[in-house]
Amino acid sequence: MRSSTVLLLSLRSLAHETIKNLVLAGIGRLIIMDDGLVMEADLGGGFLFREEDGAVGKERTAAAAPQIQSLNPLVSLSAIPTLAPFVRDPGSSGAAIDEEEQMVEFLKREKVDVVIACDMLTTQTEVIDKATRKAGVMFYAAGTYGFYGYVFADLGEEYQYLLTSPKSDTNPNPAPGKMVLRFPSLSTLSDRSNWGSPSTQTSAGGSPFRGLSRNQTKDRDPATALGILSVWEYQKRHGVLPEGAPGQREEFSEIADELRNALGINQKALPEIEPTILDHLSSHATHFFPPTLAVVGGLLAQDVLRAISKKDTPTVNLLCVDSMGGIGAVSRWAMDGPKPASA
């Protein structure tokens, strides 16, 4: 843990809770990158920007650094006021995503173990994820949309870790066994080409919900995942999040219904997506809700620490959270579950 280096991209609200948990746990080095200035709207979204310290108008990295350092002075902190080479500065080339080679070079030079992209555009995180895979670096993408949030994990093509089975009468002192997981990229998750295949063929890109019984479907809570996927699809089409403008609610509902049918979700378990979910995500996706930030940020940091330690099973591979409903469900996309490393 003390030798690990974590790179966190974007210091929007979710990053604050995540950073707190990582730093207090005692990681070795934290690199924070952001190209923005602190706005008044940022003050209510986390504790790293303090109005009494004159944070408004400062670079986000400069405003956050003293608070981060005070949490644990033993953690080495690097604050970089740009998102390049991962995303260009807004004034250059229309904020276009940089070349993959530059990202890989940065990750190797800084000896990064894990990259965390918080509250970034899905199109950006997909390209960054591709570069981390090439560099052999673990990757997390996470974000919140009002009451809802998600954590996506891509720990590489062959992630090995130790898992200790529960104690039993026949095996009171079980020895840890080496397990392996083969993670797909974020872009693979949203590839619909094999969604017509059932959940038994998830490793080949089949829908994680198709072919499930009514009770099995309800246990997996597809509605929250469907809401998150719908936000991503809307964002890809328009380059922005929905925020309640005329016509957005109708289009968002059409996207959600299109995805529900494409995924083959059991009609008896989910005949339609709850209007409250559609209403909220189509109008409040740009808003921050502190309880959601606390829950998702805590779960994200916990999983990053688990991935670094290589002990116990990490998120496989998409966690979706409904903070108002008290729901957190993990669904497995385009990959197999854990297997013994020798298999």
Secondary structure, 3 states (H helix, E strand, C coil): CCCCEEEEECCCHHHHHHHHHHHHHCCCEEEEECCCECCHHHHHHCCCCCHHHCCCCCEHHHHHHHHHHHHCCCCEEEEECCCCCCCCCCCCHHHCCCCHHHHHHHHHHCCCCEEEEECCCHHHHHHHHHHHHHHCCEEEEEEEEECEEEEEEECCCCEEEEECCCCCCCCCCCCCEEEEECCCCHHHHCCCCCCCCCHHHHHHCCCCCCCCCHHHHHHHCHHHHHHHHHHHHHHHHHCCCCCCCCCHHHHHHHHHHHHHHHHCCCCCCCCCCCHHHHHHHHHHCCCECHHHHHHHHHHHHHHHHHHHHCECCCCCCEEEEECCCCEEEEECCCCCCCEECCC
